[in-house]
Amino acid sequence: MFKIAKANAALPLMPGSLEDANQNHEMLAQFSISESWIGDLSSGMLRLGEWSGMLHGLSAQECGLLSLIRCYDTKDRSHILELFEQAATLNSSFCFSTTIIMRNGFRQPLFCMGESNGLEEKYSGSMSGVFIFPRFKLEGARQITSRR
C-alpha cells in the first residue's frame, strides 16, 4: 500500500475526537509499538524516536531518507522514495506499509502515516508522522498458510 493525497482529511477532526477518552491506548499498545517522527525538508533530515531508530537498524536517531529506507523490502523502496519525493513538493497526507528486513533475518512489518506542510517556499517545509510496528516478526516469507 502506497498512498498520497492532497492534505485534506477524509475523516475531519470532529469536536472531541482527539480527547483521550476517545482513544484506546491499551489496545494499540497490546498489538503494536507506535512512535512519531519528524522531517525537516530544508536539511533533508528525519528525526526518529528511540524504538524507530533501533527497529530500522540505525545507530543514530537522525538520518537521511536513503538511510531510513535501506532496510525496507527491496521491492518497496522505489515506491516509498517516490512517495516521499511527492510529499516534499506538495502539502500532502500519505501512508505506506512495508517490511523491515533485519540483520538477524527477521522481517518486521511497518505501517507509516504522515503529512507534509509549509512547502510555500522552495527548500522549506516539514513532514511529521507516525510509525506503527506490529508486535510480531515474520521468520519466513509466508507465515499464513492455507489448509487444503
DRENVOKE-678636 format. One record per residue: x, y, z of N, C-alpha, C, CB in turn; residue in three letters. Coordinates in pm, whole numbers, padded with zeros to 5 digits, always signed. Glycine has a CB too. Layout:
<sites>
XYZXYZXYZXYZALA...
</sites>
This chain:
<sites>
+00084-00117+00000+00000+00000+00000+00089+00123+00000-00096+00000+00121MET+00072+00208-00098+00144+00334-00108+00042+00439-00151+00266+00325-00209PHE+00010+00531-00063-00094+00629-00093-00046+00769-00059-00223+00598-00016LYS-00083+00864-00145-00057+01006-00119-00178+01085-00167+00076+01054-00190ILE-00211+01189-00095-00327+01271-00129-00299+01414-00088-00457+01218-00062ALA-00368+01507-00151-00359+01645-00106-00402+01650+00040-00446+01741-00193LYS-00344+01742+00113-00369+01748+00257-00509+01800+00288-00265+01838+00325ALA-00606+01711+00277-00742+01741+00323-00796+01612+00385-00835+01794+00205ASN-00821+01616+00510-00854+01495+00586-00985+01433+00538-00863+01527+00734ALA-00981+01303+00511-01102+01230+00477-01192+01218+00599-01068+01091+00420ALA-01130+01203+00715-01202+01199+00841-01167+01326+00916-01167+01071+00925LEU-01245+01431+00899-01210+01559+00962-01213+01547+01114-01306+01669+00917PRO-01136+01633+01178-01135+01635+01323-01271+01681+01373-01022+01727+01377LEU-01336+01594+01441-01466+01624+01499-01445+01676+01640-01560+01499+01498MET-01533+01761+01689-01518+01808+01828-01509+01688+01922-01637+01899+01868PRO-01404+01684+02001-01385+01578+02097-01312+01455+02045-01514+01536+02149GLY-01286+01448+01913-01224+01327+01859-01081+01306+01906-01226+01332+01709SER-01013+01412+01949-00877+01399+01999-00871+01381+02151-00796+01519+01959LEU-00985+01384+02217-00986+01368+02362-00938+01228+02398-01126+01393+02420GLU-00867+01220+02506-00808+01093+02548-00913+00985+02570-00728+01113+02674ASP-01033+01022+02612-01138+00924+02636-01179+00852+02508-01260+00993+02698ALA-01151+00912+02392-01188+00851+02265-01076+00766+02206-01227+00958+02166ASN-00967+00750+02277-00853+00673+02230-00843+00543+02309-00722+00754+02242GLN-00794+00439+02246-00777+00312+02314-00629+00277+02316-00860+00199+02244ASN-00555+00345+02403-00411+00329+02410-00369+00187+02447-00354+00426+02510HIS-00443+00124+02538-00406-00011+02581-00415-00110+02466-00497-00056+02697GLU-00519-00100+02387-00536-00192+02275-00427-00168+02171-00676-00176+02212MET-00398-00043+02142-00291-00012+02047-00158-00067+02098-00282+00141+02024LEU-00129-00048+02227-00004-00095+02284+00002-00248+02291+00015-00036+02423ALA-00112-00313+02302-00113-00460+02306-00068-00519+02173-00253-00511+02340GLN-00105-00453+02065-00078-00508+01933+00038-00442+01859-00199-00496+01850PHE+00086-00326+01907+00189-00257+01831+00270-00161+01918+00126-00180+01716SER+00381-00118+01861+00458-00007+01915+00440+00105+01815+00613-00044+01938ILE+00404+00223+01862+00390+00337+01771+00479+00450+01820+00241+00383+01762SER+00534+00522+01724+00626+00629+01760+00624+00736+01651+00770+00575+01780GLU+00626+00861+01693+00622+00971+01597+00760+00997+01539+00567+01098+01663SER+00764+01065+01426+00887+01108+01362+00862+01244+01297+00937+01002+01255TRP+00968+01318+01273+00958+01447+01206+01067+01457+01100+00968+01565+01307ILE+01042+01538+01000+01140+01561+00894+01151+01708+00863+01103+01483+00768GLY+01272+01755+00842+01299+01894+00806+01340+01896+00659+01411+01958+00898ASP+01255+01952+00573+01284+01949+00430+01397+02042+00390+01160+01985+00353LEU+01430+02141+00473+01542+02230+00440+01675+02158+00455+01539+02356+00527SER+01684+02064+00549+01808+01989+00568+01802+01848+00510+01842+01983+00715SER+01681+01800+00485+01665+01664+00435+01679+01558+00542+01764+01638+00327GLY+01676+01599+00668+01697+01505+00778+01564+01464+00842+01790+01566+00883MET+01559+01338+00881+01446+01285+00956+01492+01258+01099+01390+01155+00890LEU+01405+01286+01194+01435+01260+01336+01338+01154+01385+01426+01390+01422ARG+01393+01040+01423+01314+00926+01467+01317+00915+01619+01364+00797+01403LEU+01222+00841+01672+01224+00808+01813+01321+00693+01838+01083+00772+01863GLY+01340+00661+01963+01435+00557+02003+01400+00421+01942+01440+00546+02155GLU+01274+00380+01955+01232+00250+01901+01244+00247+01749+01089+00218+01943TRP+01202+00354+01684+01207+00358+01538+01350+00347+01487+01143+00486+01487SER+01440+00420+01549+01580+00411+01511+01635+00270+01527+01663+00508+01592GLY+01604+00209+01642+01653+00074+01670+01594-00027+01571+01617+00033+01815MET+01462-00021+01548+01399-00118+01459+01439-00097+01313+01249-00109+01473LEU+01481+00024+01277+01533+00048+01142+01682+00012+01132+01512+00195+01103HIS+01741-00031+01243+01882-00070+01241+01978+00047+01231+01908-00163+01128GLY+01935+00165+01280+02018+00285+01271+02087+00311+01405+01933+00407+01230LEU+02209+00360+01400+02282+00390+01523+02247+00527+01578+02431+00382+01498SER+02192+00615+01496+02153+00749+01540+02005+00769+01511+02238+00859+01469ALA+01943+00859+01585+01801+00885+01565+01775+00986+01454+01739+00934+01694GLN+01879+01050+01404+01866+01143+01293+01931+01081+01171+01930+01281+01328GLU+01861+01086+01057+01914+01021+00937+01852+01083+00813+01886+00868+00940CYS+01906+01049+00700+01850+01087+00572+01753+00981+00524+01962+01110+00468GLY+01675+01013+00424+01574+00921+00373+01635+00792+00321+01493+00988+00264LEU+01745+00801+00248+01806+00679+00192+01856+00586+00302+01921+00716+00098LEU+01907+00642+00411+01949+00559+00524+01829+00491+00588+02023+00642+00628SER+01717+00562+00592+01596+00506+00653+01543+00389+00573+01489+00614+00664LEU+01532+00404+00443+01466+00301+00363+01559+00187+00322+01407+00363+00239ILE+01685+00196+00355+01782+00092+00318+01741-00045+00370+01921+00129+00373ARG+01676-00052+00486+01638-00180+00545+01501-00229+00498+01639-00170+00696CYS+01431-00151+00416+01298-00189+00368+01308-00296+00261+01222-00067+00315TYR+01203-00371+00246+01193-00471+00141+01230-00405+00008+01050-00534+00136ASP+01320-00466-00067+01372-00404-00189+01262-00370-00290+01473-00495-00254THR+01156-00450-00295+01051-00422-00393+00969-00299-00356+00958-00543-00405LYS+00979-00250-00233+00902-00134-00189+00981-00003-00191+00851-00157-00050ASP+01113-00011-00194+01196+00109-00177+01167+00220-00278+01341+00071-00188ARG+01157+00187-00405+01137+00291-00506+00999+00357-00489+01150+00232-00648SER+00898+00278-00452+00765+00334-00429+00766+00431-00310+00662+00222-00405HIS+00835+00394-00204+00840+00478-00084+00921+00604-00111+00901+00401+00034ILE+01031+00592-00182+01111+00708-00220+01028+00804-00304+01238+00665-00296LEU+00955+00753-00401+00870+00836-00485+00760+00905-00402+00807+00752-00597GLU+00704+00833-00308+00600+00890-00222+00655+01007-00141+00544+00783-00129LEU+00773+00990-00080+00836+01098-00004+00871+01216-00094+00962+01047+00068PHE+00918+01189-00216+00950+01297-00309+00825+01377-00346+01016+01241-00436GLU+00714+01309-00370+00589+01378-00400+00544+01462-00281+00480+01278-00439GLN+00554+01404-00160+00512+01476-00039+00600+01598-00014+00515+01382+00082ALA+00724+01594-00062+00816+01706-00042+00788+01822-00138+00960+01660-00059ALA+00702+01799-00238+00673+01905-00334+00530+01959-00324+00697+01853-00473THR+00445+01894-00246+00306+01934-00234+00257+01900-00094+00218+01864-00342LEU+00193+01996-00026+00135+01966+00105+00046+01844+00091+00055+02089+00162ASN+00081+01737+00158+00016+01608+00135-00002+01529+00263+00095+01526+00036SER-00093+01436+00256-00105+01329+00355-00064+01201+00283-00251+01318+00416SER+00004+01111+00352+00049+00989+00286+00054+00874+00384+00185+01010+00222PHE+00058+00753+00329+00076+00634+00411+00141+00526+00326-00060+00584+00469CYS+00208+00435+00393+00265+00319+00326+00284+00207+00427+00399+00354+00257PHE+00296+00088+00374+00332-00026+00456+00441-00102+00384+00209-00118+00484SER+00529-00160+00461+00640-00237+00406+00688-00333+00513+00756-00144+00357THR+00800-00395+00487+00863-00486+00582+01008-00444+00600+00853-00633+00536THR+01052-00435+00724+01193-00411+00753+01262-00547+00755+01212-00334+00890ILE+01369-00558+00678+01448-00681+00678+01562-00659+00777+01502-00717+00533ILE+01557-00727+00891+01656-00706+00996+01782-00789+00968+01598-00742+01133MET+01891-00748+01029+02020-00816+01008+02017-00961+01052+02130-00743+01083ARG+01932-00994+01152+01924-01131+01201+01830-01217+01117+01879-01132+01346ASN+01776-01162+01007+01690-01236+00917+01542-01221+00945+01725-01379+00923GLY+01506-01167+01060+01365-01148+01089+01309-01037+01001+01344-01114+01238PHE+01181-01043+00982+01110-00944+00900+01009-00874+00989+01041-01012+00776ARG+01023-00743+01007+00935-00664+01093+00839-00583+01008+01017-00571+01185GLN+00708-00611+01014+00612-00528+00940+00613-00384+00991+00470-00587+00951PRO+00583-00290+00902+00584-00149+00936+00470-00079+00862+00720-00084+00902LEU+00398+00007+00935+00299+00095+00876+00343+00238+00906+00154+00067+00932PHE+00326+00327+00810+00364+00466+00830+00251+00555+00778+00498+00498+00758CYS+00218+00656+00857+00124+00759+00815+00191+00893+00843-00015+00747+00890MET+00174+00988+00752+00238+01118+00772+00176+01227+00689+00384+01108+00741GLY+00232+01346+00705+00187+01460+00627+00303+01556+00608+00068+01531+00695GLU+00295+01632+00501+00394+01736+00475+00321+01869+00472+00471+01710+00342SER+00391+01975+00512+00331+02108+00510+00439+02214+00508+00239+02128+00631ASN+00396+02338+00485+00489+02451+00482+00576+02456+00360+00575+02448+00601GLY+00527+02407+00248+00608+02398+00125+00594+02521+00035+00569+02276+00048LEU+00543+02631+00089+00521+02750+00007+00653+02808-00044+00446+02856+00087GLU+00758+02801+00035+00890+02849-00005+00976+02731-00049+00958+02927+00111GLU+01053+02749-00154+01141+02643-00202+01242+02604-00093+01214+02686-00331LYS+01268+02476-00081+01362+02420+00017+01321+02450+00161+01503+02474-00008TYR+01193+02451+00188+01147+02467+00325+01033+02369+00347+01101+02614+00354SER+00979+02369+00465+00868+02281+00496+00912+02169+00588+00809+02224+00369GLY+00813+02093+00628+00842+01984+00720+00747+01867+00694+00830+02031+00867SER+00782+01756+00750+00698+01636+00749+00688+01588+00892+00757+01524+00654MET+00579+01523+00921+00564+01457+01050+00477+01335+01028+00502+01553+01158SER+00494+01240+01117+00415+01118+01101+00434+01024+01217+00452+01050+00972GLY+00383+00905+01196+00392+00801+01298+00428+00669+01229+00258+00788+01379VAL+00516+00595+01293+00545+00458+01252+00469+00368+01347+00700+00427+01255PHE+00410+00263+01292+00342+00162+01374+00407+00028+01342+00187+00160+01346ILE+00461-00034+01446+00529-00163+01434+00443-00269+01503+00673-00157+01496PHE+00377-00359+01427+00304-00467+01492+00397-00548+01581+00237-00557+01386PRO+00346-00601+01690+00427-00675+01787+00451-00820+01745+00361-00673+01923ARG+00499-00840+01625+00543-00971+01581+00643-00953+01469+00424-01058+01535PHE+00725-01052+01450+00822-01052+01341+00794-01175+01256+00969-01052+01394LYS+00814-01160+01128+00795-01271+01037+00927-01344+01020+00742-01223+00900LEU+00926-01476+01036+01051-01552+01023+01075-01598+00881+01049-01671+01115GLU+00970-01619+00807+00985-01663+00668+00904-01576+00577+00945-01808+00652GLY+00910-01607+00452+00835-01527+00356+00684-01544+00374+00874-01565+00214ALA+00643-01662+00420+00499-01687+00437+00474-01735+00579+00448-01792+00334ARG+00394-01662+00651+00358-01701+00787+00216-01759+00791+00369-01581+00881GLN+00133-01720+00697-00005-01768+00694-00015-01871+00584-00107-01650+00673ILE-00060-01986+00618-00075-02092+00518-00221-02130+00508+00012-02215+00553THR-00259-02178+00394-00396-02223+00377-00402-02373+00395-00452-02181+00238SER-00512-02420+00449-00532-02564+00466-00598-02619+00340-00619-02595+00593ARG-00556-02733+00303-00614-02794+00183-00680-02923+00220-00508-02819+00074ARG
</sites>
